[in-house]
């Protein structure tokens, strides 16, 4: 059976959501699936789509309230008569509405950052988000989430029936993150790191939910116990200036390096000795899976996204989110105990290979598509074959 799918993705950056949909585009068999995409123009995600021969219909989604884009999106969906529309990110609410207006039989949503959907916004904006969710959630046949806590959140806060939610964990391309001595030497050489300088690193956009503030606040304690340790913050974002000021105020600016955007994450991970994830909220961060695949000892916050991947003390160490003292203690423990670090890194790599493959993610998503389509066909057949209700005689 040939299935026509349109992915509606905001494409604001190439992060977890875009990467997952790129993996689906490359992983689904083109003999059985015809894939299209609606997304913001340009960028790495569009490059992946076009290289794979996927038609791209450009709709600028950088504006969250892109009402003008709704009409052309609806026309495109109606013109191509898709079997499935699968939405994500800022494209989610408008994609849901457009799909229903176009008469698409099956609408699937991967809501982004469910556990923090209303955080970090003013009262008016939070109210607007809730209204949008309440209006568009009933338009969705199935939600896909990347951790089990999000199931409870959608049921409790959004009123989504539990049987309309599926958990499909993210996947990672292991071959890209195989430990490489050459990559390690190259990255450490770029930052003039000697072999006896332990390098702790965190990777991500410099925003409040990533919790970099608490890693920097932990760093004076780490330096007091391990004077030659270096901290690397890999990423860019609106809090960069504020975080640099904090490092200077705490007297650790000299041992804390802000690298800016890191174009080669596998090489950077190879160069680090300890990976830190101090986030306050996460879905299931790709960078955590990357660190596991690279065989890095990990200290992470005890939040939904980390708990989905890490068992505390087995394949990583977990600290209470926002607790700089606890974070510092665990970093010191890992730096001072190479044996423990080696145990945790080996276990993390094994866990990643067992649970977080791209092949498994694609297979589970395809199985969900097929199950929902089969249910839709069965319901349609049942409705056609049902005897007409007799009209009462007068």
Legacy VTK file of the C-alpha trace (Angstrom):
# vtk DataFile Version 3.0
C-alpha trace
ASCII
DATASET POLYDATA
POINTS 394 float
0.000 0.000 0.000
1.311 3.446 -0.961
0.908 6.010 1.828
1.161 9.779 1.323
2.547 11.657 4.324
3.109 15.374 4.825
5.317 16.523 7.679
4.565 20.021 8.995
7.669 21.177 10.894
8.623 24.727 11.901
12.307 24.339 10.873
13.402 27.232 13.086
16.639 25.343 13.792
18.024 21.842 13.310
17.468 20.401 16.769
15.680 17.372 18.212
12.379 17.718 16.375
13.879 18.454 12.974
16.457 15.693 13.406
13.769 13.135 14.247
11.740 14.027 11.165
14.885 13.955 9.019
15.537 10.442 10.364
11.991 9.434 9.403
12.381 10.876 5.906
15.585 8.901 5.365
14.366 5.764 7.170
10.926 5.150 5.663
10.924 3.033 2.498
10.196 5.290 -0.483
8.587 2.328 -2.272
5.745 2.435 0.250
5.686 6.093 1.328
5.427 9.316 -0.621
6.709 12.048 1.682
6.202 15.804 1.426
7.048 18.562 3.907
5.727 21.986 4.835
8.292 24.050 6.719
10.098 27.364 6.947
12.428 27.825 3.957
16.182 27.259 4.048
18.474 25.622 6.563
19.893 22.177 7.158
16.522 20.428 7.461
15.476 21.595 3.984
18.875 20.503 2.653
18.242 16.977 3.995
14.751 16.917 2.489
15.828 18.151 -0.932
18.786 15.760 -1.065
16.329 12.927 -0.345
14.062 14.154 -3.142
11.262 15.253 -0.814
9.019 18.056 -2.163
9.086 21.058 0.192
6.294 23.624 0.379
7.708 26.741 2.097
5.646 28.465 4.799
7.444 30.853 7.143
6.786 29.655 10.698
9.218 31.906 12.516
6.155 33.864 13.640
4.195 31.700 16.097
0.906 33.260 15.051
1.272 32.809 11.307
-2.380 33.029 10.318
-1.543 34.111 6.723
0.216 30.766 6.235
-2.877 28.757 7.132
-4.678 29.211 3.799
-1.809 28.164 1.460
-1.012 25.276 3.810
-4.632 24.088 3.619
-4.655 24.389 -0.183
-1.459 22.344 -0.488
-2.791 19.585 1.764
-6.105 19.461 -0.101
-4.392 19.451 -3.503
-2.202 16.427 -2.715
-4.815 14.361 -0.823
-2.513 13.070 1.906
-3.292 10.029 4.027
-1.385 11.396 7.036
-0.312 14.822 8.252
2.267 14.693 11.048
2.938 18.010 12.816
5.566 19.353 15.216
6.778 22.563 16.886
5.368 25.922 15.779
3.843 24.136 12.815
1.772 22.009 15.168
-1.405 24.054 15.812
-1.702 25.458 12.287
-0.844 22.091 10.782
-3.623 20.470 12.795
-6.184 23.050 11.663
-5.058 23.006 8.018
-5.153 19.205 7.899
-8.737 19.108 9.153
-9.836 21.894 6.805
-8.244 19.934 3.937
-10.034 16.722 4.920
-6.886 14.713 5.715
-7.999 11.371 7.209
-5.290 11.043 9.864
-3.619 13.798 11.904
-0.653 12.952 14.154
1.072 15.454 16.429
4.450 15.426 18.154
3.948 18.277 20.657
7.257 19.934 21.568
8.386 20.529 25.175
5.118 19.364 26.750
6.426 19.459 30.316
7.298 23.156 29.925
4.613 24.182 27.451
3.512 27.218 29.435
6.719 28.040 31.334
8.721 31.165 30.679
5.755 33.079 29.252
3.630 35.909 30.623
0.094 35.361 31.884
-1.529 36.532 28.659
0.603 34.301 26.483
0.092 31.283 28.750
-3.665 31.790 28.486
-3.419 32.025 24.706
-1.343 28.813 24.551
-3.942 27.000 26.633
-6.767 28.199 24.409
-4.901 27.077 21.276
-4.245 23.659 22.818
-7.849 23.242 23.965
-9.150 24.164 20.509
-6.711 22.046 18.470
-6.047 19.002 20.690
-9.387 17.385 19.689
-8.327 17.668 16.024
-5.495 15.159 16.578
-5.970 11.413 16.136
-2.722 10.499 17.898
0.003 12.278 19.863
3.580 11.003 19.907
5.721 11.915 22.935
9.331 11.094 23.779
9.029 10.360 27.505
6.458 8.786 29.787
5.962 11.837 31.998
4.562 13.680 29.000
1.752 11.116 28.780
0.543 12.090 32.256
0.933 15.789 31.429
-1.177 15.540 28.270
-3.863 13.554 30.095
-3.933 15.801 33.171
-3.387 19.272 31.697
-4.667 18.896 28.139
-7.474 16.387 28.544
-6.058 14.103 25.842
-7.320 10.511 26.250
-4.519 8.175 27.268
-5.222 5.790 24.396
-4.489 8.615 21.925
-0.896 9.018 23.168
2.079 6.877 22.115
5.600 6.987 23.567
8.313 6.624 20.920
11.823 7.323 22.170
14.315 9.283 20.077
17.095 7.524 18.202
20.717 8.365 17.493
23.155 7.486 14.672
25.835 5.568 16.561
28.406 5.456 13.814
28.815 9.240 14.052
29.766 9.135 17.734
32.204 6.238 17.942
35.086 7.308 20.225
37.993 8.547 18.105
41.468 9.362 19.468
42.115 11.561 16.416
38.920 13.562 16.991
39.775 13.916 20.674
43.247 15.210 19.902
41.908 17.635 17.282
39.293 19.183 19.558
41.564 19.444 22.588
44.282 20.922 20.406
41.887 23.603 19.217
41.352 24.710 22.828
44.949 24.163 23.966
44.042 21.465 26.466
46.810 19.306 27.857
46.224 15.638 28.685
46.167 16.335 32.428
43.429 19.004 32.245
39.989 17.422 32.853
37.443 18.948 30.482
33.801 19.177 31.550
31.377 20.266 28.852
27.719 21.103 28.276
26.114 21.543 24.868
22.926 23.375 23.982
21.155 26.619 23.276
21.876 29.200 25.965
18.324 29.556 27.262
16.804 29.386 30.743
15.506 25.820 30.463
18.993 24.439 29.793
20.121 25.385 33.326
23.644 26.541 32.425
23.478 29.043 35.280
23.618 26.209 37.812
26.582 24.569 36.122
28.501 27.842 36.309
27.467 28.295 39.946
28.805 24.803 40.650
32.126 25.498 38.969
33.916 27.388 41.812
33.483 24.300 44.023
34.821 22.032 41.295
37.836 24.259 40.732
38.527 24.370 44.474
38.875 20.570 44.470
40.298 20.099 40.960
42.297 23.285 40.187
43.278 22.250 36.660
39.717 21.430 35.500
38.272 23.352 32.539
34.599 24.025 31.784
33.283 24.379 28.228
29.864 25.795 27.368
29.146 24.865 23.751
26.302 26.810 22.206
24.835 30.210 21.609
21.693 31.990 22.743
20.149 34.986 24.441
21.724 34.275 27.856
25.344 34.221 26.661
26.251 37.678 27.977
24.481 37.050 31.281
26.236 33.718 31.798
29.642 35.206 30.991
28.992 37.953 33.553
28.061 35.333 36.151
31.292 33.403 35.520
33.290 36.617 35.969
31.446 37.510 39.196
32.190 34.037 40.600
35.856 34.328 39.669
35.900 31.387 37.248
35.911 33.202 33.897
39.507 32.097 33.272
38.608 28.402 33.439
35.203 28.693 31.773
35.181 28.835 27.958
32.167 29.796 25.857
32.823 28.268 22.465
29.756 29.565 20.609
27.972 27.298 18.154
29.706 23.933 17.878
29.575 22.615 14.287
31.157 19.248 15.111
29.431 17.728 18.147
30.981 14.240 17.747
34.492 15.751 17.816
33.619 17.932 20.822
32.245 14.967 22.745
35.394 13.011 21.949
37.440 15.827 23.496
35.458 16.049 26.740
36.153 13.979 29.830
32.770 14.528 31.500
29.470 15.579 29.943
27.066 17.719 31.977
23.350 18.256 31.339
22.119 20.772 33.942
18.727 21.316 32.256
15.602 22.284 34.150
13.221 20.741 31.594
13.739 18.459 28.599
11.736 16.076 26.456
14.418 13.521 25.571
17.484 15.573 24.569
19.400 14.309 21.557
22.625 15.652 23.056
22.227 13.300 26.037
21.857 10.340 23.674
24.874 11.597 21.728
26.968 11.699 24.908
25.845 8.176 25.784
26.689 6.921 22.291
30.108 8.592 22.545
30.805 6.758 25.807
31.016 9.838 28.023
30.518 9.737 31.800
27.447 11.879 32.448
26.145 14.125 35.213
22.581 15.257 34.496
19.597 16.829 36.204
16.966 14.479 37.591
14.196 15.489 35.167
11.826 13.622 32.862
14.104 13.631 29.833
17.129 12.353 31.738
15.180 9.741 33.699
13.956 8.269 30.419
17.564 7.506 29.436
19.688 7.383 32.603
19.448 5.095 35.629
21.164 6.935 38.469
24.396 5.222 39.451
24.240 2.709 36.597
24.862 4.681 33.388
25.138 8.211 34.762
24.777 10.336 37.881
21.713 12.499 38.545
21.427 15.677 40.619
18.355 17.617 41.643
17.580 20.195 38.957
18.733 23.670 39.965
20.953 22.400 42.802
24.453 23.735 42.072
25.971 22.108 45.169
24.741 18.646 44.205
25.938 19.172 40.650
29.390 20.195 41.891
29.686 17.162 44.180
28.912 14.717 41.371
31.277 16.398 38.920
34.088 16.249 41.475
33.317 12.584 42.138
33.524 11.682 38.461
36.691 13.670 37.798
38.440 12.134 40.810
37.317 8.570 40.101
38.427 7.369 36.658
37.254 3.841 37.491
33.699 5.030 38.204
33.761 7.241 35.119
34.786 4.286 32.951
32.042 2.073 34.413
29.342 4.661 33.843
30.479 5.513 30.317
30.553 1.852 29.236
27.092 1.270 30.700
25.724 4.421 29.045
27.028 3.347 25.655
25.469 -0.106 26.089
22.111 1.402 27.118
22.123 3.723 24.127
22.795 0.863 21.712
20.026 -1.229 23.255
17.307 1.432 23.508
18.004 4.451 21.304
18.633 3.357 17.734
17.252 5.296 14.780
16.106 1.997 13.256
13.926 1.252 16.306
12.431 4.760 16.277
11.557 4.543 12.564
10.146 1.017 12.952
7.891 2.018 15.873
6.671 5.148 14.076
5.900 3.183 10.919
4.031 0.569 12.950
1.947 3.343 14.509
1.152 4.812 11.077
0.054 1.424 9.772
-2.051 0.599 12.845
-3.899 3.921 12.711
-4.500 3.631 8.956
-5.829 0.086 9.409
-8.190 1.283 12.139
-9.376 4.104 9.897
-10.053 1.686 7.026
-11.860 -0.761 9.310
-14.072 1.991 10.713
-14.902 3.216 7.220
-15.794 -0.320 6.080
-17.953 -0.847 9.134
-19.839 2.377 8.531
-20.463 1.491 4.873
-21.728 -1.982 5.697
-23.952 -0.970 8.604
-27.670 -1.272 7.699
-29.477 2.007 7.292
-31.555 2.962 10.315
-35.254 2.449 9.637
-37.321 5.580 9.728
-40.298 5.358 12.092
-43.638 5.093 10.280
-46.134 7.877 10.765
LINES 1 395
394 0 1 2 3 4 5 6 7 8 9 10 11 12 13 14 15 16 17 18 19 20 21 22 23 24 25 26 27 28 29 30 31 32 33 34 35 36 37 38 39 40 41 42 43 44 45 46 47 48 49 50 51 52 53 54 55 56 57 58 59 60 61 62 63 64 65 66 67 68 69 70 71 72 73 74 75 76 77 78 79 80 81 82 83 84 85 86 87 88 89 90 91 92 93 94 95 96 97 98 99 100 101 102 103 104 105 106 107 108 109 110 111 112 113 114 115 116 117 118 119 120 121 122 123 124 125 126 127 128 129 130 131 132 133 134 135 136 137 138 139 140 141 142 143 144 145 146 147 148 149 150 151 152 153 154 155 156 157 158 159 160 161 162 163 164 165 166 167 168 169 170 171 172 173 174 175 176 177 178 179 180 181 182 183 184 185 186 187 188 189 190 191 192 193 194 195 196 197 198 199 200 201 202 203 204 205 206 207 208 209 210 211 212 213 214 215 216 217 218 219 220 221 222 223 224 225 226 227 228 229 230 231 232 233 234 235 236 237 238 239 240 241 242 243 244 245 246 247 248 249 250 251 252 253 254 255 256 257 258 259 260 261 262 263 264 265 266 267 268 269 270 271 272 273 274 275 276 277 278 279 280 281 282 283 284 285 286 287 288 289 290 291 292 293 294 295 296 297 298 299 300 301 302 303 304 305 306 307 308 309 310 311 312 313 314 315 316 317 318 319 320 321 322 323 324 325 326 327 328 329 330 331 332 333 334 335 336 337 338 339 340 341 342 343 344 345 346 347 348 349 350 351 352 353 354 355 356 357 358 359 360 361 362 363 364 365 366 367 368 369 370 371 372 373 374 375 376 377 378 379 380 381 382 383 384 385 386 387 388 389 390 391 392 393
